[in-house]
């Protein structure tokens, strides 16, 4: 069995491969067009993070403002009262539990 011979493609070829692949052409067509293997194309796409469907980062939801009762429980002189702190924590966590 003959050993497979290959040539390392220059960066300009891979730049064009990337553009064609990200434009929507399938990997088989792009590989044939540029003289690279489909496996090499997929490996490079994975390694370099090429994606036809970029993920959008959604920001985390903004925290809910404290109710007037919660704010009153946490305002001085009650800020050191453990019972008031426990009550405020329980009331604040109730919406998360439900």
N, CA, C and O atoms as a GROMACS GRO file, in nm:
protein
  392
    1UNK      N    1   0.085  -0.118   0.000
    1UNK     CA    2   0.000   0.000   0.000
    1UNK      C    3   0.090   0.124   0.000
    1UNK      O    4   0.184   0.135   0.079
    2UNK      N    5   0.058   0.214  -0.088
    2UNK     CA    6   0.140   0.335  -0.103
    2UNK      C    7   0.104   0.437   0.004
    2UNK      O    8  -0.014   0.458   0.035
    3UNK      N    9   0.208   0.500   0.058
    3UNK     CA   10   0.187   0.602   0.159
    3UNK      C   11   0.126   0.725   0.093
    3UNK      O   12   0.166   0.765  -0.016
    4UNK      N   13   0.030   0.784   0.160
    4UNK     CA   14  -0.037   0.902   0.106
    4UNK      C   15   0.060   1.020   0.106
    4UNK      O   16   0.127   1.046   0.206
    5UNK      N   17   0.066   1.089  -0.004
    5UNK     CA   18   0.150   1.207  -0.015
    5UNK      C   19   0.061   1.331  -0.005
    5UNK      O   20  -0.050   1.334  -0.059
    6UNK      N   21   0.109   1.428   0.063
    6UNK     CA   22   0.032   1.550   0.076
    6UNK      C   23   0.126   1.669   0.075
    6UNK      O   24   0.246   1.657   0.098
    7UNK      N   25   0.068   1.784   0.048
    7UNK     CA   26   0.143   1.908   0.050
    7UNK      C   27   0.077   2.001   0.150
    7UNK      O   28  -0.046   2.004   0.164
    8UNK      N   29   0.159   2.075   0.220
    8UNK     CA   30   0.106   2.173   0.313
    8UNK      C   31   0.063   2.295   0.234
    8UNK      O   32   0.142   2.354   0.160
    9UNK      N   33  -0.060   2.333   0.250
    9UNK     CA   34  -0.116   2.447   0.176
    9UNK      C   35  -0.076   2.577   0.244
    9UNK      O   36  -0.070   2.584   0.367
   10UNK      N   37  -0.049   2.680   0.165
   10UNK     CA   38  -0.011   2.809   0.224
   10UNK      C   39  -0.131   2.876   0.293
   10UNK      O   40  -0.246   2.840   0.268
   11UNK      N   41  -0.102   2.973   0.379
   11UNK     CA   42  -0.210   3.041   0.453
   11UNK      C   43  -0.313   3.106   0.362
   11UNK      O   44  -0.430   3.116   0.399
   12UNK      N   45  -0.272   3.152   0.244
   12UNK     CA   46  -0.368   3.216   0.153
   12UNK      C   47  -0.476   3.118   0.110
   12UNK      O   48  -0.593   3.156   0.096
   13UNK      N   49  -0.438   2.992   0.088
   13UNK     CA   50  -0.536   2.891   0.048
   13UNK      C   51  -0.634   2.868   0.162
   13UNK      O   52  -0.755   2.859   0.140
   14UNK      N   53  -0.584   2.858   0.286
   14UNK     CA   54  -0.672   2.833   0.399
   14UNK      C   55  -0.763   2.953   0.427
   14UNK      O   56  -0.874   2.936   0.477
   15UNK      N   57  -0.716   3.072   0.396
   15UNK     CA   58  -0.802   3.189   0.411
   15UNK      C   59  -0.920   3.180   0.315
   15UNK      O   60  -1.034   3.209   0.352
   16UNK      N   61  -0.892   3.138   0.191
   16UNK     CA   62  -1.000   3.123   0.092
   16UNK      C   63  -1.092   3.006   0.129
   16UNK      O   64  -1.213   3.015   0.111
   17UNK      N   65  -1.033   2.898   0.179
   17UNK     CA   66  -1.114   2.784   0.224
   17UNK      C   67  -1.210   2.829   0.333
   17UNK      O   68  -1.329   2.796   0.331
   18UNK      N   69  -1.158   2.905   0.429
   18UNK     CA   70  -1.241   2.954   0.540
   18UNK      C   71  -1.355   3.041   0.488
   18UNK      O   72  -1.469   3.026   0.530
   19UNK      N   73  -1.324   3.132   0.396
   19UNK     CA   74  -1.427   3.221   0.342
   19UNK      C   75  -1.535   3.142   0.271
   19UNK      O   76  -1.654   3.167   0.290
   20UNK      N   77  -1.495   3.045   0.188
   20UNK     CA   78  -1.592   2.965   0.115
   20UNK      C   79  -1.677   2.880   0.210
   20UNK      O   80  -1.798   2.870   0.194
   21UNK      N   81  -1.612   2.821   0.309
   21UNK     CA   82  -1.684   2.737   0.404
   21UNK      C   83  -1.784   2.819   0.485
   21UNK      O   84  -1.898   2.776   0.503
   22UNK      N   85  -1.743   2.935   0.532
   22UNK     CA   86  -1.833   3.019   0.611
   22UNK      C   87  -1.942   3.085   0.527
   22UNK      O   88  -2.043   3.130   0.581
   23UNK      N   89  -1.921   3.091   0.395
   23UNK     CA   90  -2.023   3.150   0.309
   23UNK      C   91  -2.142   3.055   0.290
   23UNK      O   92  -2.247   3.096   0.242
   24UNK      N   93  -2.123   2.927   0.330
   24UNK     CA   94  -2.235   2.834   0.323
   24UNK      C   95  -2.213   2.715   0.234
   24UNK      O   96  -2.297   2.625   0.231
   25UNK      N   97  -2.102   2.710   0.160
   25UNK     CA   98  -2.075   2.594   0.077
   25UNK      C   99  -2.047   2.474   0.166
   25UNK      O  100  -1.993   2.488   0.275
   26UNK      N  101  -2.085   2.354   0.118
   26UNK     CA  102  -2.060   2.236   0.200
   26UNK      C  103  -1.911   2.200   0.198
   26UNK      O  104  -1.839   2.237   0.105
   27UNK      N  105  -1.869   2.128   0.300
   27UNK     CA  106  -1.727   2.098   0.319
   27UNK      C  107  -1.669   2.018   0.203
   27UNK      O  108  -1.555   2.040   0.164
   28UNK      N  109  -1.745   1.927   0.148
   28UNK     CA  110  -1.698   1.844   0.037
   28UNK      C  111  -1.665   1.929  -0.085
   28UNK      O  112  -1.562   1.908  -0.148
   29UNK      N  113  -1.751   2.022  -0.118
   29UNK     CA  114  -1.730   2.109  -0.233
   29UNK      C  115  -1.610   2.200  -0.211
   29UNK      O  116  -1.528   2.216  -0.301
   30UNK      N  117  -1.599   2.259  -0.094
   30UNK     CA  118  -1.488   2.350  -0.063
   30UNK      C  119  -1.356   2.274  -0.067
   30UNK      O  120  -1.257   2.324  -0.121
   31UNK      N  121  -1.354   2.153  -0.011
   31UNK     CA  122  -1.231   2.074  -0.010
   31UNK      C  123  -1.188   2.040  -0.152
   31UNK      O  124  -1.069   2.051  -0.184
   32UNK      N  125  -1.280   1.999  -0.236
   32UNK     CA  126  -1.246   1.965  -0.374
   32UNK      C  127  -1.198   2.087  -0.451
   32UNK      O  128  -1.105   2.078  -0.531
   33UNK      N  129  -1.261   2.200  -0.428
   33UNK     CA  130  -1.227   2.323  -0.499
   33UNK      C  131  -1.084   2.369  -0.468
   33UNK      O  132  -1.016   2.422  -0.556
   34UNK      N  133  -1.039   2.350  -0.345
   34UNK     CA  134  -0.910   2.403  -0.303
   34UNK      C  135  -0.801   2.297  -0.288
   34UNK      O  136  -0.689   2.329  -0.249
   35UNK      N  137  -0.834   2.172  -0.319
   35UNK     CA  138  -0.733   2.067  -0.314
   35UNK      C  139  -0.690   2.027  -0.174
   35UNK      O  140  -0.574   1.993  -0.153
   36UNK      N  141  -0.781   2.031  -0.080
   36UNK     CA  142  -0.753   1.984   0.056
   36UNK      C  143  -0.850   1.871   0.085
   36UNK      O  144  -0.951   1.856   0.017
   37UNK      N  145  -0.820   1.792   0.185
   37UNK     CA  146  -0.912   1.686   0.221
   37UNK      C  147  -1.024   1.741   0.308
   37UNK      O  148  -1.011   1.843   0.377
   38UNK      N  149  -1.134   1.671   0.301
   38UNK     CA  150  -1.248   1.713   0.383
   38UNK      C  151  -1.215   1.700   0.532
   38UNK      O  152  -1.259   1.781   0.613
   39UNK      N  153  -1.138   1.597   0.566
   39UNK     CA  154  -1.098   1.578   0.706
   39UNK      C  155  -1.010   1.693   0.754
   39UNK      O  156  -1.024   1.740   0.866
   40UNK      N  157  -0.918   1.738   0.668
   40UNK     CA  158  -0.830   1.850   0.705
   40UNK      C  159  -0.912   1.977   0.722
   40UNK      O  160  -0.887   2.056   0.814
   41UNK      N  161  -1.009   1.996   0.635
   41UNK     CA  162  -1.094   2.116   0.646
   41UNK      C  163  -1.171   2.114   0.777
   41UNK      O  164  -1.175   2.213   0.849
   42UNK      N  165  -1.232   2.000   0.808
   42UNK     CA  166  -1.312   1.992   0.931
   42UNK      C  167  -1.223   2.005   1.055
   42UNK      O  168  -1.263   2.067   1.154
   43UNK      N  169  -1.103   1.946   1.049
   43UNK     CA  170  -1.012   1.957   1.162
   43UNK      C  171  -0.971   2.101   1.186
   43UNK      O  172  -0.968   2.148   1.300
   44UNK      N  173  -0.940   2.172   1.078
   44UNK     CA  174  -0.899   2.311   1.094
   44UNK      C  175  -1.017   2.396   1.140
   44UNK      O  176  -1.000   2.486   1.223
   45UNK      N  177  -1.136   2.370   1.088
   45UNK     CA  178  -1.255   2.446   1.129
   45UNK      C  179  -1.281   2.428   1.278
   45UNK      O  180  -1.315   2.524   1.347
   46UNK      N  181  -1.264   2.306   1.326
   46UNK     CA  182  -1.285   2.280   1.469
   46UNK      C  183  -1.176   2.347   1.552
   46UNK      O  184  -1.204   2.412   1.652
   47UNK      N  185  -1.052   2.330   1.509
   47UNK     CA  186  -0.939   2.384   1.584
   47UNK      C  187  -0.943   2.536   1.593
   47UNK      O  188  -0.913   2.593   1.698
   48UNK      N  189  -0.981   2.601   1.483
   48UNK     CA  190  -0.981   2.748   1.479
   48UNK      C  191  -1.116   2.808   1.513
   48UNK      O  192  -1.130   2.930   1.516
   49UNK      N  193  -1.216   2.724   1.539
   49UNK     CA  194  -1.347   2.774   1.583
   49UNK      C  195  -1.432   2.836   1.474
   49UNK      O  196  -1.509   2.928   1.500
   50UNK      N  197  -1.419   2.787   1.349
   50UNK     CA  198  -1.504   2.840   1.242
   50UNK      C  199  -1.647   2.793   1.270
   50UNK      O  200  -1.670   2.676   1.301
   51UNK      N  201  -1.741   2.883   1.258
   51UNK     CA  202  -1.880   2.846   1.280
   51UNK      C  203  -1.969   2.923   1.184
   51UNK      O  204  -1.958   3.045   1.169
   52UNK      N  205  -2.056   2.850   1.120
   52UNK     CA  206  -2.153   2.915   1.030
   52UNK      C  207  -2.267   2.977   1.109
   52UNK      O  208  -2.340   3.062   1.058
   53UNK      N  209  -2.282   2.933   1.232
   53UNK     CA  210  -2.391   2.980   1.317
   53UNK      C  211  -2.331   3.036   1.446
   53UNK      O  212  -2.326   2.966   1.547
   54UNK      N  213  -2.287   3.160   1.443
   54UNK     CA  214  -2.225   3.214   1.564
   54UNK      C  215  -2.327   3.221   1.678
   54UNK      O  216  -2.444   3.251   1.659
   55UNK      N  217  -2.277   3.192   1.795
   55UNK     CA  218  -2.362   3.197   1.914
   55UNK      C  219  -2.368   3.339   1.965
   55UNK      O  220  -2.267   3.408   1.973
   56UNK      N  221  -2.488   3.380   2.000
   56UNK     CA  222  -2.502   3.514   2.057
   56UNK      C  223  -2.505   3.502   2.208
   56UNK      O  224  -2.578   3.420   2.264
   57UNK      N  225  -2.426   3.580   2.270
   57UNK     CA  226  -2.420   3.580   2.416
   57UNK      C  227  -2.534   3.665   2.469
   57UNK      O  228  -2.544   3.784   2.437
   58UNK      N  229  -2.620   3.605   2.549
   58UNK     CA  230  -2.728   3.682   2.609
   58UNK      C  231  -2.683   3.725   2.749
   58UNK      O  232  -2.634   3.643   2.826
   59UNK      N  233  -2.699   3.850   2.780
   59UNK     CA  234  -2.657   3.897   2.911
   59UNK      C  235  -2.746   3.836   3.019
   59UNK      O  236  -2.864   3.810   2.995
   60UNK      N  237  -2.692   3.814   3.136
   60UNK     CA  238  -2.774   3.759   3.244
   60UNK      C  239  -2.884   3.859   3.282
   60UNK      O  240  -2.865   3.980   3.269
   61UNK      N  241  -2.997   3.809   3.329
   61UNK     CA  242  -3.106   3.900   3.365
   61UNK      C  243  -3.064   3.991   3.480
   61UNK      O  244  -2.987   3.952   3.568
   62UNK      N  245  -3.116   4.112   3.477
   62UNK     CA  246  -3.085   4.210   3.582
   62UNK      C  247  -3.150   4.165   3.712
   62UNK      O  248  -3.261   4.112   3.711
   63UNK      N  249  -3.083   4.187   3.824
   63UNK     CA  250  -3.142   4.148   3.951
   63UNK      C  251  -3.266   4.232   3.980
   63UNK      O  252  -3.274   4.350   3.944
   64UNK      N  253  -3.362   4.170   4.047
   64UNK     CA  254  -3.486   4.239   4.082
   64UNK      C  255  -3.458   4.336   4.197
   64UNK      O  256  -3.385   4.302   4.290
   65UNK      N  257  -3.515   4.455   4.190
   65UNK     CA  258  -3.495   4.550   4.301
   65UNK      C  259  -3.564   4.500   4.428
   65UNK      O  260  -3.660   4.424   4.421
   66UNK      N  261  -3.513   4.542   4.541
   66UNK     CA  262  -3.571   4.502   4.670
   66UNK      C  263  -3.707   4.569   4.688
   66UNK      O  264  -3.729   4.684   4.648
   67UNK      N  265  -3.797   4.494   4.749
   67UNK     CA  266  -3.926   4.555   4.781
   67UNK      C  267  -3.904   4.651   4.898
   67UNK      O  268  -3.800   4.650   4.963
   68UNK      N  269  -4.004   4.734   4.922
   68UNK     CA  270  -3.990   4.832   5.031
   68UNK      C  271  -3.975   4.763   5.167
   68UNK      O  272  -3.903   4.812   5.254
   69UNK      N  273  -4.044   4.648   5.185
   69UNK     CA  274  -4.032   4.575   5.312
   69UNK      C  275  -3.891   4.518   5.326
   69UNK      O  276  -3.833   4.524   5.435
   70UNK      N  277  -3.835   4.463   5.218
   70UNK     CA  278  -3.700   4.408   5.223
   70UNK      C  279  -3.600   4.519   5.251
   70UNK      O  280  -3.507   4.501   5.330
   71UNK      N  281  -3.618   4.631   5.188
   71UNK     CA  282  -3.526   4.743   5.210
   71UNK      C  283  -3.536   4.792   5.354
   71UNK      O  284  -3.435   4.827   5.414
   72UNK      N  285  -3.658   4.794   5.409
   72UNK     CA  286  -3.675   4.837   5.547
   72UNK      C  287  -3.610   4.738   5.643
   72UNK      O  288  -3.553   4.777   5.744
   73UNK      N  289  -3.619   4.608   5.609
   73UNK     CA  290  -3.557   4.506   5.696
   73UNK      C  291  -3.405   4.518   5.696
   73UNK      O  292  -3.341   4.488   5.796
   74UNK      N  293  -3.348   4.562   5.587
   74UNK     CA  294  -3.202   4.570   5.576
   74UNK      C  295  -3.145   4.706   5.612
   74UNK      O  296  -3.023   4.724   5.617
   75UNK      N  297  -3.233   4.802   5.635
   75UNK     CA  298  -3.182   4.936   5.668
   75UNK      C  299  -3.151   4.944   5.817
   75UNK      O  300  -3.210   4.871   5.897
   76UNK      N  301  -3.058   5.033   5.856
   76UNK     CA  302  -3.029   5.048   5.999
   76UNK      C  303  -3.155   5.093   6.072
   76UNK      O  304  -3.231   5.169   6.010
   77UNK      N  305  -3.183   5.058   6.185
   77UNK     CA  306  -3.108   4.987   6.288
   77UNK      C  307  -3.127   4.835   6.282
   77UNK      O  308  -3.079   4.766   6.371
   78UNK      N  309  -3.195   4.780   6.181
   78UNK     CA  310  -3.226   4.638   6.178
   78UNK      C  311  -3.120   4.554   6.106
   78UNK      O  312  -3.133   4.432   6.101
   79UNK      N  313  -3.018   4.616   6.051
   79UNK     CA  314  -2.922   4.542   5.970
   79UNK      C  315  -2.845   4.439   6.051
   79UNK      O  316  -2.792   4.344   5.993
   80UNK      N  317  -2.837   4.453   6.183
   80UNK     CA  318  -2.765   4.355   6.264
   80UNK      C  319  -2.860   4.256   6.331
   80UNK      O  320  -2.814   4.167   6.403
   81UNK      N  321  -2.990   4.270   6.309
   81UNK     CA  322  -3.088   4.180   6.370
   81UNK      C  323  -3.096   4.051   6.286
   81UNK      O  324  -3.141   4.057   6.172
   82UNK      N  325  -3.055   3.937   6.339
   82UNK     CA  326  -3.057   3.812   6.262
   82UNK      C  327  -3.197   3.772   6.215
   82UNK      O  328  -3.211   3.717   6.106
   83UNK      N  329  -3.298   3.798   6.293
   83UNK     CA  330  -3.434   3.762   6.254
   83UNK      C  331  -3.479   3.842   6.133
   83UNK      O  332  -3.540   3.788   6.041
   84UNK      N  333  -3.448   3.971   6.132
   84UNK     CA  334  -3.484   4.056   6.018
   84UNK      C  335  -3.409   4.012   5.894
   84UNK      O  336  -3.465   4.010   5.784
   85UNK      N  337  -3.282   3.979   5.910
   85UNK     CA  338  -3.203   3.932   5.796
   85UNK      C  339  -3.257   3.800   5.742
   85UNK      O  340  -3.264   3.781   5.621
   86UNK      N  341  -3.294   3.709   5.830
   86UNK     CA  342  -3.349   3.580   5.787
   86UNK      C  343  -3.481   3.598   5.714
   86UNK      O  344  -3.506   3.534   5.612
   87UNK      N  345  -3.568   3.688   5.768
   87UNK     CA  346  -3.696   3.714   5.704
   87UNK      C  347  -3.677   3.773   5.566
   87UNK      O  348  -3.745   3.734   5.471
   88UNK      N  349  -3.584   3.868   5.553
   88UNK     CA  350  -3.557   3.930   5.423
   88UNK      C  351  -3.502   3.828   5.324
   88UNK      O  352  -3.539   3.830   5.207
   89UNK      N  353  -3.415   3.739   5.371
   89UNK     CA  354  -3.360   3.637   5.283
   89UNK      C  355  -3.468   3.540   5.236
   89UNK      O  356  -3.470   3.501   5.120
   90UNK      N  357  -3.556   3.501   5.327
   90UNK     CA  358  -3.664   3.408   5.292
   90UNK      C  359  -3.759   3.473   5.191
   90UNK      O  360  -3.801   3.408   5.095
   91UNK      N  361  -3.792   3.598   5.212
   91UNK     CA  362  -3.883   3.667   5.120
   91UNK      C  363  -3.817   3.686   4.983
   91UNK      O  364  -3.884   3.676   4.880
   92UNK      N  365  -3.689   3.713   4.982
   92UNK     CA  366  -3.620   3.735   4.855
   92UNK      C  367  -3.604   3.606   4.777
   92UNK      O  368  -3.603   3.607   4.654
   93UNK      N  369  -3.591   3.492   4.848
   93UNK     CA  370  -3.570   3.365   4.778
   93UNK      C  371  -3.700   3.298   4.737
   93UNK      O  372  -3.698   3.205   4.655
   94UNK      N  373  -3.812   3.341   4.789
   94UNK     CA  374  -3.940   3.279   4.757
   94UNK      C  375  -3.971   3.282   4.606
   94UNK      O  376  -4.012   3.179   4.552
   95UNK      N  377  -3.952   3.393   4.535
   95UNK     CA  378  -3.980   3.390   4.391
   95UNK      C  379  -3.888   3.296   4.316
   95UNK      O  380  -3.930   3.239   4.215
   96UNK      N  381  -3.766   3.279   4.361
   96UNK     CA  382  -3.673   3.189   4.292
   96UNK      C  383  -3.716   3.043   4.309
   96UNK      O  384  -3.701   2.963   4.217
   97UNK      N  385  -3.770   3.010   4.424
   97UNK     CA  386  -3.811   2.874   4.451
   97UNK      C  387  -3.936   2.839   4.370
   97UNK      O  388  -3.949   2.728   4.320
   98UNK      N  389  -4.028   2.934   4.359
   98UNK     CA  390  -4.152   2.907   4.285
   98UNK      C  391  -4.123   2.917   4.141
   98UNK      O  392  -4.212   2.898   4.058
   0.00000   0.00000   0.00000
